[in-house]
Amino acid sequence: MNFPAFQWERCVQLFLAAHSPQRLLRVVNICLADTGVILLALPLLVWWGGWAKGVGIIVALLVSVGWIEDLLKNLVQRGRPRDPHEWGLPSGDCVVVTAWAVPLLGGWAAIPIGIVAWARVALGAHWPLDTVAGVALGLWLIGFLLTWSPLTIRGVH
């Protein structure tokens, strides 16, 4: 399909890259959204929502990052700012931070999600719409898990 970046996305990415603390953003991105954070978030998710919900969210994260995200990236085939031959839509880091932050933080989840989305664009890893798609996929997974999953249908919360 090969979906190119819009001109406004190029302007936003260049502006953020030029006006952002690159080293700090790399550290923040690793702390909030790297796949390893899934294991760090598991105890919090279990404490906050119980075993069933915590494990369910971890499974959703692993499935999304391992399968759904790759499927969408290969379907859309949208290159990244730094490497147009590596697919970037949706942003897996935005999926991860959305999927763990929303159940834990509720409305406050907008803060870590916004920081990671900013970092991904400023670091040249994604275009702005890649991060929006990642957040949307994360929200969809959490919404699906919390409303239609067997965990909820059986009454296990």
N, CA, C and O atoms as a GROMACS GRO file, in nm:
protein
  628
    1MET      N    1   0.083  -0.119   0.000
    1MET     CA    2   0.000   0.000   0.000
    1MET      C    3   0.088   0.126   0.000
    1MET      O    4   0.058   0.220  -0.074
    2ASN      N    5   0.192   0.130   0.078
    2ASN     CA    6   0.291   0.239   0.083
    2ASN      C    7   0.227   0.377   0.103
    2ASN      O    8   0.210   0.454   0.009
    3PHE      N    9   0.193   0.404   0.226
    3PHE     CA   10   0.125   0.527   0.267
    3PHE      C   11   0.231   0.632   0.304
    3PHE      O   12   0.297   0.617   0.407
    4PRO      N   13   0.249   0.738   0.224
    4PRO     CA   14   0.355   0.837   0.252
    4PRO      C   15   0.316   0.934   0.364
    4PRO      O   16   0.199   0.946   0.401
    5ALA      N   17   0.415   1.003   0.416
    5ALA     CA   18   0.393   1.104   0.519
    5ALA      C   19   0.338   1.231   0.454
    5ALA      O   20   0.373   1.266   0.342
    6PHE      N   21   0.251   1.300   0.528
    6PHE     CA   22   0.198   1.427   0.482
    6PHE      C   23   0.301   1.537   0.507
    6PHE      O   24   0.389   1.522   0.591
    7GLN      N   25   0.290   1.647   0.434
    7GLN     CA   26   0.383   1.757   0.449
    7GLN      C   27   0.380   1.816   0.590
    7GLN      O   28   0.484   1.850   0.646
    8TRP      N   29   0.260   1.829   0.647
    8TRP     CA   30   0.250   1.884   0.782
    8TRP      C   31   0.320   1.794   0.883
    8TRP      O   32   0.374   1.843   0.982
    9GLU      N   33   0.319   1.662   0.859
    9GLU     CA   34   0.389   1.571   0.949
    9GLU      C   35   0.540   1.593   0.943
    9GLU      O   36   0.609   1.586   1.044
   10ARG      N   37   0.589   1.618   0.823
   10ARG     CA   38   0.732   1.646   0.808
   10ARG      C   39   0.770   1.773   0.885
   10ARG      O   40   0.874   1.778   0.950
   11CYS      N   41   0.685   1.875   0.876
   11CYS     CA   42   0.712   2.001   0.948
   11CYS      C   43   0.711   1.978   1.099
   11CYS      O   44   0.800   2.027   1.169
   12VAL      N   45   0.612   1.906   1.150
   12VAL     CA   46   0.604   1.879   1.293
   12VAL      C   47   0.726   1.800   1.339
   12VAL      O   48   0.785   1.832   1.441
   13GLN      N   49   0.762   1.697   1.264
   13GLN     CA   50   0.876   1.612   1.302
   13GLN      C   51   1.005   1.692   1.303
   13GLN      O   52   1.083   1.679   1.397
   14LEU      N   53   1.029   1.773   1.202
   14LEU     CA   54   1.151   1.854   1.198
   14LEU      C   55   1.154   1.957   1.311
   14LEU      O   56   1.260   1.979   1.371
   15PHE      N   57   1.041   2.019   1.341
   15PHE     CA   58   1.036   2.116   1.449
   15PHE      C   59   1.066   2.050   1.583
   15PHE      O   60   1.148   2.101   1.661
   16LEU      N   61   1.001   1.937   1.611
   16LEU     CA   62   1.023   1.868   1.738
   16LEU      C   63   1.166   1.816   1.750
   16LEU      O   64   1.226   1.821   1.857
   17ALA      N   65   1.220   1.767   1.640
   17ALA     CA   66   1.358   1.717   1.643
   17ALA      C   67   1.456   1.829   1.673
   17ALA      O   68   1.556   1.808   1.742
   18ALA      N   69   1.430   1.946   1.621
   18ALA     CA   70   1.522   2.059   1.640
   18ALA      C   71   1.506   2.125   1.777
   18ALA      O   72   1.600   2.188   1.825
   19HIS      N   73   1.391   2.111   1.840
   19HIS     CA   74   1.364   2.183   1.965
   19HIS      C   75   1.339   2.090   2.084
   19HIS      O   76   1.270   2.130   2.178
   20SER      N   77   1.392   1.970   2.082
   20SER     CA   78   1.370   1.876   2.191
   20SER      C   79   1.502   1.822   2.244
   20SER      O   80   1.598   1.806   2.168
   21PRO      N   81   1.508   1.794   2.374
   21PRO     CA   82   1.630   1.737   2.434
   21PRO      C   83   1.641   1.588   2.398
   21PRO      O   84   1.577   1.505   2.462
   22GLN      N   85   1.719   1.556   2.299
   22GLN     CA   86   1.725   1.421   2.244
   22GLN      C   87   1.764   1.314   2.348
   22GLN      O   88   1.698   1.211   2.357
   23ARG      N   89   1.868   1.339   2.425
   23ARG     CA   90   1.912   1.238   2.523
   23ARG      C   91   1.805   1.212   2.627
   23ARG      O   92   1.778   1.097   2.661
   24LEU      N   93   1.744   1.317   2.678
   24LEU     CA   94   1.639   1.301   2.777
   24LEU      C   95   1.522   1.223   2.720
   24LEU      O   96   1.466   1.137   2.788
   25LEU      N   97   1.484   1.252   2.597
   25LEU     CA   98   1.372   1.182   2.536
   25LEU      C   99   1.401   1.034   2.517
   25LEU      O  100   1.311   0.951   2.531
   26ARG      N  101   1.525   0.999   2.485
   26ARG     CA  102   1.561   0.857   2.472
   26ARG      C  103   1.542   0.784   2.604
   26ARG      O  104   1.488   0.674   2.608
   27VAL      N  105   1.587   0.845   2.713
   27VAL     CA  106   1.574   0.784   2.845
   27VAL      C  107   1.427   0.772   2.885
   27VAL      O  108   1.383   0.667   2.932
   28VAL      N  109   1.352   0.878   2.865
   28VAL     CA  110   1.210   0.877   2.900
   28VAL      C  111   1.135   0.773   2.819
   28VAL      O  112   1.051   0.701   2.872
   29ASN      N  113   1.165   0.764   2.691
   29ASN     CA  114   1.100   0.666   2.605
   29ASN      C  115   1.128   0.524   2.654
   29ASN      O  116   1.037   0.441   2.660
   30ILE      N  117   1.252   0.495   2.690
   30ILE     CA  118   1.287   0.362   2.739
   30ILE      C  119   1.214   0.332   2.869
   30ILE      O  120   1.165   0.221   2.889
   31CYS      N  121   1.206   0.430   2.958
   31CYS     CA  122   1.141   0.410   3.088
   31CYS      C  123   0.991   0.391   3.078
   31CYS      O  124   0.933   0.315   3.156
   32LEU      N  125   0.926   0.458   2.985
   32LEU     CA  126   0.780   0.454   2.978
   32LEU      C  127   0.723   0.356   2.878
   32LEU      O  128   0.612   0.307   2.896
   33ALA      N  129   0.797   0.326   2.772
   33ALA     CA  130   0.731   0.253   2.663
   33ALA      C  131   0.808   0.136   2.607
   33ALA      O  132   0.754   0.064   2.523
   34ASP      N  133   0.929   0.115   2.648
   34ASP     CA  134   1.002   0.002   2.593
   34ASP      C  135   0.928  -0.126   2.632
   34ASP      O  136   0.862  -0.130   2.736
   35THR      N  137   0.940  -0.229   2.552
   35THR     CA  138   0.865  -0.352   2.576
   35THR      C  139   0.896  -0.411   2.713
   35THR      O  140   0.811  -0.477   2.772
   36GLY      N  141   1.016  -0.389   2.766
   36GLY     CA  142   1.050  -0.438   2.899
   36GLY      C  143   0.964  -0.379   3.009
   36GLY      O  144   0.953  -0.438   3.116
   37VAL      N  145   0.903  -0.263   2.985
   37VAL     CA  146   0.817  -0.201   3.085
   37VAL      C  147   0.694  -0.287   3.112
   37VAL      O  148   0.630  -0.273   3.216
   38ILE      N  149   0.661  -0.374   3.019
   38ILE     CA  150   0.548  -0.466   3.040
   38ILE      C  151   0.571  -0.548   3.168
   38ILE      O  152   0.481  -0.562   3.250
   39LEU      N  153   0.690  -0.600   3.183
   39LEU     CA  154   0.720  -0.680   3.301
   39LEU      C  155   0.722  -0.595   3.428
   39LEU      O  156   0.686  -0.644   3.535
   40LEU      N  157   0.764  -0.470   3.416
   40LEU     CA  158   0.763  -0.381   3.532
   40LEU      C  159   0.621  -0.340   3.568
   40LEU      O  160   0.591  -0.319   3.686
   41ALA      N  161   0.535  -0.328   3.469
   41ALA     CA  162   0.397  -0.285   3.494
   41ALA      C  163   0.310  -0.397   3.548
   41ALA      O  164   0.206  -0.371   3.608
   42LEU      N  165   0.350  -0.523   3.527
   42LEU     CA  166   0.267  -0.636   3.570
   42LEU      C  167   0.233  -0.631   3.718
   42LEU      O  168   0.116  -0.645   3.753
   43PRO      N  169   0.332  -0.611   3.809
   43PRO     CA  170   0.294  -0.605   3.951
   43PRO      C  171   0.196  -0.492   3.981
   43PRO      O  172   0.104  -0.509   4.062
   44LEU      N  173   0.214  -0.377   3.917
   44LEU     CA  174   0.120  -0.266   3.940
   44LEU      C  175  -0.019  -0.299   3.888
   44LEU      O  176  -0.119  -0.270   3.954
   45LEU      N  177  -0.026  -0.361   3.770
   45LEU     CA  178  -0.156  -0.397   3.713
   45LEU      C  179  -0.226  -0.500   3.800
   45LEU      O  180  -0.348  -0.492   3.821
   46VAL      N  181  -0.150  -0.596   3.851
   46VAL     CA  182  -0.209  -0.698   3.937
   46VAL      C  183  -0.257  -0.634   4.067
   46VAL      O  184  -0.367  -0.663   4.113
   47TRP      N  185  -0.175  -0.548   4.125
   47TRP     CA  186  -0.213  -0.482   4.250
   47TRP      C  187  -0.336  -0.394   4.230
   47TRP      O  188  -0.427  -0.393   4.313
   48TRP      N  189  -0.339  -0.322   4.119
   48TRP     CA  190  -0.445  -0.226   4.094
   48TRP      C  191  -0.576  -0.294   4.051
   48TRP      O  192  -0.683  -0.257   4.099
   49GLY      N  193  -0.566  -0.392   3.961
   49GLY     CA  194  -0.688  -0.448   3.904
   49GLY      C  195  -0.711  -0.595   3.930
   49GLY      O  196  -0.812  -0.650   3.885
   50GLY      N  197  -0.622  -0.662   4.001
   50GLY     CA  198  -0.638  -0.804   4.026
   50GLY      C  199  -0.562  -0.886   3.922
   50GLY      O  200  -0.522  -0.837   3.817
   51TRP      N  201  -0.544  -1.013   3.956
   51TRP     CA  202  -0.465  -1.102   3.870
   51TRP      C  203  -0.522  -1.115   3.730
   51TRP      O  204  -0.449  -1.104   3.631
   52ALA      N  205  -0.652  -1.138   3.719
   52ALA     CA  206  -0.713  -1.163   3.588
   52ALA      C  207  -0.695  -1.044   3.495
   52ALA      O  208  -0.656  -1.059   3.380
   53LYS      N  209  -0.725  -0.925   3.547
   53LYS     CA  210  -0.712  -0.805   3.464
   53LYS      C  211  -0.565  -0.777   3.431
   53LYS      O  212  -0.533  -0.744   3.317
   54GLY      N  213  -0.477  -0.790   3.530
   54GLY     CA  214  -0.334  -0.765   3.507
   54GLY      C  215  -0.276  -0.857   3.403
   54GLY      O  216  -0.208  -0.812   3.311
   55VAL      N  217  -0.301  -0.986   3.417
   55VAL     CA  218  -0.248  -1.082   3.320
   55VAL      C  219  -0.314  -1.062   3.184
   55VAL      O  220  -0.249  -1.075   3.081
   56GLY      N  221  -0.443  -1.031   3.184
   56GLY     CA  222  -0.513  -1.006   3.057
   56GLY      C  223  -0.453  -0.889   2.981
   56GLY      O  224  -0.438  -0.894   2.859
   57ILE      N  225  -0.419  -0.782   3.053
   57ILE     CA  226  -0.360  -0.665   2.989
   57ILE      C  227  -0.221  -0.700   2.936
   57ILE      O  228  -0.184  -0.657   2.826
   58ILE      N  229  -0.143  -0.776   3.011
   58ILE     CA  230  -0.011  -0.817   2.964
   58ILE      C  231  -0.024  -0.902   2.838
   58ILE      O  232   0.052  -0.883   2.744
   59VAL      N  233  -0.119  -0.994   2.836
   59VAL     CA  234  -0.140  -1.076   2.716
   59VAL      C  235  -0.180  -0.988   2.598
   59VAL      O  236  -0.132  -1.008   2.487
   60ALA      N  237  -0.268  -0.890   2.622
   60ALA     CA  238  -0.308  -0.798   2.515
   60ALA      C  239  -0.188  -0.721   2.462
   60ALA      O  240  -0.174  -0.701   2.341
   61LEU      N  241  -0.100  -0.678   2.552
   61LEU     CA  242   0.020  -0.607   2.508
   61LEU      C  243   0.110  -0.695   2.423
   61LEU      O  244   0.157  -0.654   2.318
   62LEU      N  245   0.132  -0.815   2.469
   62LEU     CA  246   0.220  -0.906   2.394
   62LEU      C  247   0.162  -0.941   2.258
   62LEU      O  248   0.234  -0.948   2.158
   63VAL      N  249   0.031  -0.963   2.253
   63VAL     CA  250  -0.034  -0.994   2.126
   63VAL      C  251  -0.028  -0.874   2.033
   63VAL      O  252   0.000  -0.888   1.914
   64SER      N  253  -0.055  -0.754   2.087
   64SER     CA  254  -0.057  -0.636   2.001
   64SER      C  255   0.081  -0.606   1.945
   64SER      O  256   0.096  -0.581   1.826
   65VAL      N  257   0.183  -0.610   2.032
   65VAL     CA  258   0.317  -0.577   1.986
   65VAL      C  259   0.372  -0.688   1.899
   65VAL      O  260   0.445  -0.662   1.803
   66GLY      N  261   0.339  -0.811   1.932
   66GLY     CA  262   0.396  -0.923   1.858
   66GLY      C  263   0.324  -0.960   1.731
   66GLY      O  264   0.384  -1.020   1.642
   67TRP      N  265   0.196  -0.925   1.719
   67TRP     CA  266   0.123  -0.974   1.604
   67TRP      C  267   0.043  -0.865   1.533
   67TRP      O  268   0.063  -0.841   1.414
   68ILE      N  269  -0.046  -0.799   1.605
   68ILE     CA  270  -0.134  -0.700   1.542
   68ILE      C  271  -0.054  -0.583   1.486
   68ILE      O  272  -0.078  -0.538   1.373
   69GLU      N  273   0.040  -0.533   1.565
   69GLU     CA  274   0.121  -0.419   1.520
   69GLU      C  275   0.199  -0.455   1.393
   69GLU      O  276   0.201  -0.377   1.298
   70ASP      N  277   0.263  -0.571   1.392
   70ASP     CA  278   0.339  -0.613   1.273
   70ASP      C  279   0.248  -0.632   1.152
   70ASP      O  280   0.285  -0.597   1.040
   71LEU      N  281   0.130  -0.687   1.174
   71LEU     CA  282   0.036  -0.705   1.065
   71LEU      C  283  -0.003  -0.571   1.004
   71LEU      O  284  -0.004  -0.556   0.881
   72LEU      N  285  -0.034  -0.472   1.088
   72LEU     CA  286  -0.070  -0.340   1.038
   72LEU      C  287   0.047  -0.272   0.968
   72LEU      O  288   0.030  -0.208   0.864
   73LYS      N  289   0.167  -0.285   1.025
   73LYS     CA  290   0.285  -0.224   0.963
   73LYS      C  291   0.309  -0.281   0.824
   73LYS      O  292   0.339  -0.207   0.730
   74ASN      N  293   0.296  -0.412   0.810
   74ASN     CA  294   0.317  -0.474   0.679
   74ASN      C  295   0.203  -0.443   0.582
   74ASN      O  296   0.224  -0.440   0.460
   75LEU      N  297   0.084  -0.421   0.633
   75LEU     CA  298  -0.029  -0.387   0.547
   75LEU      C  299  -0.018  -0.244   0.495
   75LEU      O  300  -0.037  -0.220   0.376
   76VAL      N  301   0.014  -0.150   0.585
   76VAL     CA  302   0.019  -0.008   0.547
   76VAL      C  303   0.150   0.028   0.478
   76VAL      O  304   0.149   0.107   0.384
   77GLN      N  305   0.261  -0.029   0.521
   77GLN     CA  306   0.394  -0.005   0.463
   77GLN      C  307   0.429   0.144   0.456
   77GLN      O  308   0.457   0.198   0.350
   78ARG      N  309   0.426   0.205   0.572
   78ARG     CA  310   0.460   0.347   0.581
   78ARG      C  311   0.597   0.360   0.645
   78ARG      O  312   0.617   0.319   0.759
   79GLY      N  313   0.690   0.419   0.572
   79GLY     CA  314   0.827   0.432   0.620
   79GLY      C  315   0.839   0.530   0.736
   79GLY      O  316   0.753   0.614   0.758
   80ARG      N  317   0.949   0.516   0.809
   80ARG     CA  318   0.979   0.604   0.922
   80ARG      C  319   1.059   0.723   0.874
   80ARG      O  320   1.117   0.719   0.765
   81PRO      N  321   1.064   0.831   0.953
   81PRO     CA  322   1.144   0.948   0.912
   81PRO      C  323   1.293   0.916   0.895
   81PRO      O  324   1.355   0.962   0.799
   82ARG      N  325   1.349   0.838   0.986
   82ARG     CA  326   1.492   0.805   0.978
   82ARG      C  327   1.523   0.698   0.876
   82ARG      O  328   1.630   0.699   0.815
   83ASP      N  329   1.430   0.605   0.856
   83ASP     CA  330   1.453   0.494   0.764
   83ASP      C  331   1.324   0.464   0.688
   83ASP      O  332   1.238   0.393   0.739
   84PRO      N  333   1.311   0.516   0.566
   84PRO     CA  334   1.186   0.496   0.491
   84PRO      C  335   1.162   0.351   0.450
   84PRO      O  336   1.053   0.318   0.402
   85HIS      N  337   1.261   0.264   0.470
   85HIS     CA  338   1.243   0.123   0.433
   85HIS      C  339   1.203   0.036   0.552
   85HIS      O  340   1.186  -0.085   0.538
   86GLU      N  341   1.188   0.099   0.669
   86GLU     CA  342   1.139   0.029   0.788
   86GLU      C  343   1.001   0.083   0.818
   86GLU      O  344   0.982   0.204   0.830
   87TRP      N  345   0.904  -0.007   0.832
   87TRP     CA  346   0.765   0.036   0.850
   87TRP      C  347   0.741   0.088   0.990
   87TRP      O  348   0.795   0.036   1.087
   88GLY      N  349   0.657   0.194   1.000
   88GLY     CA  350   0.640   0.261   1.128
   88GLY      C  351   0.498   0.280   1.178
   88GLY      O  352   0.481   0.321   1.292
   89LEU      N  353   0.396   0.253   1.099
   89LEU     CA  354   0.259   0.276   1.143
   89LEU      C  355   0.192   0.144   1.177
   89LEU      O  356   0.180   0.058   1.090
   90PRO      N  357   0.149   0.125   1.301
   90PRO     CA  358   0.140   0.214   1.416
   90PRO      C  359   0.266   0.208   1.502
   90PRO      O  360   0.347   0.117   1.488
   91SER      N  361   0.280   0.304   1.590
   91SER     CA  362   0.393   0.307   1.682
   91SER      C  363   0.370   0.207   1.794
   91SER      O  364   0.276   0.220   1.872
   92GLY      N  365   0.457   0.106   1.801
   92GLY     CA  366   0.445   0.004   1.905
   92GLY      C  367   0.465   0.060   2.044
   92GLY      O  368   0.400   0.016   2.139
   93ASP      N  369   0.555   0.158   2.058
   93ASP     CA  370   0.577   0.219   2.189
   93ASP      C  371   0.452   0.291   2.237
   93ASP      O  372   0.421   0.289   2.356
   94CYS      N  373   0.380   0.354   2.145
   94CYS     CA  374   0.255   0.422   2.184
   94CYS      C  375   0.146   0.320   2.221
   94CYS      O  376   0.064   0.347   2.308
   95VAL      N  377   0.146   0.206   2.155
   95VAL     CA  378   0.052   0.099   2.192
   95VAL      C  379   0.081   0.054   2.335
   95VAL      O  380  -0.010   0.042   2.417
   96VAL      N  381   0.209   0.030   2.364
   96VAL     CA  382   0.248  -0.021   2.495
   96VAL      C  383   0.215   0.078   2.606
   96VAL      O  384   0.153   0.040   2.705
   97VAL      N  385   0.255   0.204   2.589
   97VAL     CA  386   0.230   0.301   2.697
   97VAL      C  387   0.080   0.323   2.716
   97VAL      O  388   0.035   0.342   2.828
   98THR      N  389   0.003   0.321   2.609
   98THR     CA  390  -0.142   0.339   2.622
   98THR      C  391  -0.204   0.220   2.694
   98THR      O  392  -0.290   0.237   2.781
   99ALA      N  393  -0.162   0.101   2.658
   99ALA     CA  394  -0.222  -0.020   2.714
   99ALA      C  395  -0.192  -0.037   2.863
   99ALA      O  396  -0.274  -0.095   2.934
  100TRP      N  397  -0.079   0.010   2.911
  100TRP     CA  398  -0.054  -0.004   3.056
  100TRP      C  399  -0.099   0.120   3.132
  100TRP      O  400  -0.143   0.109   3.246
  101ALA      N  401  -0.090   0.238   3.070
  101ALA     CA  402  -0.119   0.361   3.145
  101ALA      C  403  -0.269   0.384   3.165
  101ALA      O  404  -0.310   0.431   3.272
  102VAL      N  405  -0.350   0.353   3.066
  102VAL     CA  406  -0.493   0.380   3.079
  102VAL      C  407  -0.556   0.301   3.195
  102VAL      O  408  -0.627   0.361   3.276
  103PRO      N  409  -0.532   0.169   3.206
  103PRO     CA  410  -0.591   0.098   3.320
  103PRO      C  411  -0.534   0.143   3.455
  103PRO      O  412  -0.605   0.142   3.556
  104LEU      N  413  -0.408   0.183   3.457
  104LEU     CA  414  -0.346   0.224   3.584
  104LEU      C  415  -0.377   0.367   3.623
  104LEU      O  416  -0.400   0.396   3.741
  105LEU      N  417  -0.378   0.457   3.525
  105LEU     CA  418  -0.384   0.600   3.556
  105LEU      C  419  -0.514   0.669   3.516
  105LEU      O  420  -0.539   0.782   3.557
  106GLY      N  421  -0.598   0.603   3.438
  106GLY     CA  422  -0.722   0.665   3.393
  106GLY      C  423  -0.694   0.788   3.308
  106GLY      O  424  -0.618   0.781   3.212
  107GLY      N  425  -0.755   0.900   3.342
  107GLY     CA  426  -0.738   1.023   3.266
  107GLY      C  427  -0.595   1.078   3.271
  107GLY      O  428  -0.552   1.148   3.180
  108TRP      N  429  -0.523   1.046   3.378
  108TRP     CA  430  -0.384   1.091   3.390
  108TRP      C  431  -0.292   1.020   3.291
  108TRP      O  432  -0.177   1.059   3.274
  109ALA      N  433  -0.342   0.916   3.226
  109ALA     CA  434  -0.262   0.843   3.128
  109ALA      C  435  -0.222   0.932   3.011
  109ALA      O  436  -0.126   0.902   2.940
  110ALA      N  437  -0.294   1.041   2.990
  110ALA     CA  438  -0.261   1.132   2.880
  110ALA      C  439  -0.120   1.187   2.895
  110ALA      O  440  -0.056   1.220   2.794
  111ILE      N  441  -0.069   1.198   3.016
  111ILE     CA  442   0.065   1.253   3.037
  111ILE      C  443   0.174   1.161   2.983
  111ILE      O  444   0.252   1.203   2.898
  112PRO      N  445   0.183   1.034   3.030
  112PRO     CA  446   0.287   0.948   2.972
  112PRO      C  447   0.265   0.918   2.824
  112PRO      O  448   0.361   0.903   2.748
  113ILE      N  449   0.140   0.909   2.783
  113ILE     CA  450   0.112   0.883   2.641
  113ILE      C  451   0.162   1.000   2.556
  113ILE      O  452   0.227   0.979   2.454
  114GLY      N  453   0.131   1.122   2.598
  114GLY     CA  454   0.176   1.240   2.525
  114GLY      C  455   0.327   1.252   2.521
  114GLY      O  456   0.385   1.290   2.419
  115ILE      N  457   0.393   1.220   2.633
  115ILE     CA  458   0.539   1.227   2.638
  115ILE      C  459   0.601   1.127   2.542
  115ILE      O  460   0.695   1.160   2.470
  116VAL      N  461   0.550   1.004   2.541
  116VAL     CA  462   0.606   0.902   2.452
  116VAL      C  463   0.578   0.936   2.306
  116VAL      O  464   0.666   0.920   2.222
  117ALA      N  465   0.459   0.984   2.275
  117ALA     CA  466   0.428   1.024   2.137
  117ALA      C  467   0.521   1.136   2.092
  117ALA      O  468   0.573   1.133   1.980
  118TRP      N  469   0.542   1.234   2.177
  118TRP     CA  470   0.635   1.343   2.147
  118TRP      C  471   0.776   1.289   2.125
  118TRP      O  472   0.843   1.328   2.030
  119ALA      N  473   0.820   1.200   2.214
  119ALA     CA  474   0.955   1.144   2.203
  119ALA      C  475   0.972   1.067   2.072
  119ALA      O  476   1.075   1.081   2.006
  120ARG      N  477   0.875   0.987   2.035
  120ARG     CA  478   0.887   0.906   1.913
  120ARG      C  479   0.900   0.994   1.789
  120ARG      O  480   0.976   0.963   1.698
  121VAL      N  481   0.824   1.104   1.786
  121VAL     CA  482   0.830   1.195   1.672
  121VAL      C  483   0.960   1.275   1.675
  121VAL      O  484   1.028   1.288   1.573
  122ALA      N  485   0.996   1.328   1.792
  122ALA     CA  486   1.116   1.411   1.804
  122ALA      C  487   1.244   1.331   1.777
  122ALA      O  488   1.341   1.387   1.726
  123LEU      N  489   1.244   1.202   1.809
  123LEU     CA  490   1.360   1.118   1.786
  123LEU      C  491   1.368   1.068   1.641
  123LEU      O  492   1.464   1.002   1.604
  124GLY      N  493   1.269   1.100   1.561
  124GLY     CA  494   1.269   1.059   1.421
  124GLY      C  495   1.232   0.914   1.399
  124GLY      O  496   1.256   0.859   1.292
  125ALA      N  497   1.172   0.852   1.501
  125ALA     CA  498   1.132   0.712   1.490
  125ALA      C  499   0.996   0.696   1.423
  125ALA      O  500   0.968   0.592   1.363
  126HIS      N  501   0.911   0.800   1.433
  126HIS     CA  502   0.775   0.791   1.377
  126HIS      C  503   0.728   0.927   1.330
  126HIS      O  504   0.778   1.031   1.373
  127TRP      N  505   0.631   0.923   1.240
  127TRP     CA  506   0.557   1.042   1.200
  127TRP      C  507   0.444   1.062   1.301
  127TRP      O  508   0.408   0.967   1.371
  128PRO      N  509   0.389   1.183   1.311
  128PRO     CA  510   0.280   1.206   1.408
  128PRO      C  511   0.162   1.109   1.394
  128PRO      O  512   0.110   1.063   1.496
  129LEU      N  513   0.119   1.079   1.273
  129LEU     CA  514   0.005   0.988   1.257
  129LEU      C  515   0.038   0.846   1.301
  129LEU      O  516  -0.052   0.771   1.338
  130ASP      N  517   0.166   0.807   1.297
  130ASP     CA  518   0.206   0.676   1.347
  130ASP      C  519   0.176   0.665   1.496
  130ASP      O  520   0.127   0.563   1.544
  131THR      N  521   0.206   0.774   1.569
  131THR     CA  522   0.182   0.772   1.713
  131THR      C  523   0.032   0.776   1.743
  131THR      O  524  -0.013   0.710   1.837
  132VAL      N  525  -0.043   0.851   1.666
  132VAL     CA  526  -0.189   0.854   1.685
  132VAL      C  527  -0.248   0.715   1.662
  132VAL      O  528  -0.335   0.671   1.737
  133ALA      N  529  -0.201   0.646   1.559
  133ALA     CA  530  -0.248   0.511   1.531
  133ALA      C  531  -0.209   0.415   1.643
  133ALA      O  532  -0.287   0.326   1.678
  134GLY      N  533  -0.090   0.432   1.700
  134GLY     CA  534  -0.047   0.348   1.811
  134GLY      C  535  -0.134   0.368   1.934
  134GLY      O  536  -0.172   0.271   2.000
  135VAL      N  537  -0.165   0.493   1.965
  135VAL     CA  538  -0.254   0.523   2.079
  135VAL      C  539  -0.392   0.465   2.052
  135VAL      O  540  -0.453   0.406   2.142
  136ALA      N  541  -0.443   0.481   1.931
  136ALA     CA  542  -0.576   0.428   1.898
  136ALA      C  543  -0.579   0.275   1.911
  136ALA      O  544  -0.675   0.220   1.964
  137LEU      N  545  -0.475   0.208   1.865
  137LEU     CA  546  -0.469   0.062   1.878
  137LEU      C  547  -0.462   0.022   2.025
  137LEU      O  548  -0.529  -0.073   2.066
  138GLY      N  549  -0.383   0.093   2.105
  138GLY     CA  550  -0.376   0.065   2.248
  138GLY      C  551  -0.510   0.083   2.316
  138GLY      O  552  -0.550   0.001   2.398
  139LEU      N  553  -0.580   0.191   2.282
  139LEU     CA  554  -0.713   0.215   2.340
  139LEU      C  555  -0.813   0.108   2.298
  139LEU      O  556  -0.895   0.062   2.377
  140TRP      N  557  -0.805   0.068   2.171
  140TRP     CA  558  -0.895  -0.037   2.122
  140TRP      C  559  -0.869  -0.168   2.197
  140TRP      O  560  -0.964  -0.237   2.238
  141LEU      N  561  -0.742  -0.203   2.215
  141LEU     CA  562  -0.710  -0.328   2.285
  141LEU      C  563  -0.760  -0.325   2.429
  141LEU      O  564  -0.818  -0.422   2.477
  142ILE      N  565  -0.738  -0.214   2.498
  142ILE     CA  566  -0.783  -0.204   2.636
  142ILE      C  567  -0.935  -0.204   2.641
  142ILE      O  568  -0.994  -0.269   2.728
  143GLY      N  569  -1.000  -0.131   2.550
  143GLY     CA  570  -1.146  -0.132   2.546
  143GLY      C  571  -1.201  -0.270   2.519
  143GLY      O  572  -1.298  -0.312   2.582
  144PHE      N  573  -1.139  -0.341   2.426
  144PHE     CA  574  -1.182  -0.478   2.396
  144PHE      C  575  -1.163  -0.567   2.517
  144PHE      O  576  -1.252  -0.645   2.552
  145LEU      N  577  -1.048  -0.555   2.580
  145LEU     CA  578  -1.017  -0.641   2.695
  145LEU      C  579  -1.114  -0.615   2.809
  145LEU      O  580  -1.162  -0.709   2.872
  146LEU      N  581  -1.142  -0.489   2.836
  146LEU     CA  582  -1.224  -0.456   2.951
  146LEU      C  583  -1.374  -0.471   2.927
  146LEU      O  584  -1.452  -0.476   3.023
  147THR      N  585  -1.417  -0.478   2.800
  147THR     CA  586  -1.562  -0.488   2.775
  147THR      C  587  -1.604  -0.621   2.713
  147THR      O  588  -1.714  -0.669   2.742
  148TRP      N  589  -1.522  -0.680   2.629
  148TRP     CA  590  -1.565  -0.799   2.556
  148TRP      C  591  -1.482  -0.924   2.583
  148TRP      O  592  -1.510  -1.030   2.526
  149SER      N  593  -1.382  -0.914   2.665
  149SER     CA  594  -1.297  -1.030   2.687
  149SER      C  595  -1.368  -1.134   2.772
  149SER      O  596  -1.461  -1.100   2.846
  150PRO      N  597  -1.326  -1.259   2.764
  150PRO     CA  598  -1.383  -1.363   2.850
  150PRO      C  599  -1.363  -1.332   2.998
  150PRO      O  600  -1.442  -1.376   3.082
  151LEU      N  601  -1.259  -1.255   3.032
  151LEU     CA  602  -1.235  -1.219   3.172
  151LEU      C  603  -1.352  -1.136   3.226
  151LEU      O  604  -1.395  -1.156   3.340
  152THR      N  605  -1.402  -1.044   3.145
  152THR     CA  606  -1.512  -0.959   3.188
  152THR      C  607  -1.646  -1.033   3.179
  152THR      O  608  -1.731  -1.019   3.267
  153ILE      N  609  -1.663  -1.110   3.074
  153ILE     CA  610  -1.789  -1.181   3.054
  153ILE      C  611  -1.815  -1.278   3.170
  153ILE      O  612  -1.929  -1.293   3.214
  154ARG      N  613  -1.709  -1.344   3.220
  154ARG     CA  614  -1.724  -1.437   3.331
  154ARG      C  615  -1.738  -1.364   3.465
  154ARG      O  616  -1.763  -1.428   3.568
  155GLY      N  617  -1.723  -1.234   3.464
  155GLY     CA  618  -1.737  -1.159   3.587
  155GLY      C  619  -1.609  -1.150   3.668
  155GLY      O  620  -1.612  -1.107   3.783
  156VAL      N  621  -1.496  -1.188   3.609
  156VAL     CA  622  -1.369  -1.177   3.679
  156VAL      C  623  -1.314  -1.039   3.652
  156VAL      O  624  -1.283  -1.006   3.537
  157HIS      N  625  -1.302  -0.957   3.755
  157HIS     CA  626  -1.252  -0.820   3.736
  157HIS      C  627  -1.123  -0.802   3.808
  157HIS      O  628  -1.064  -0.694   3.804
   0.00000   0.00000   0.00000
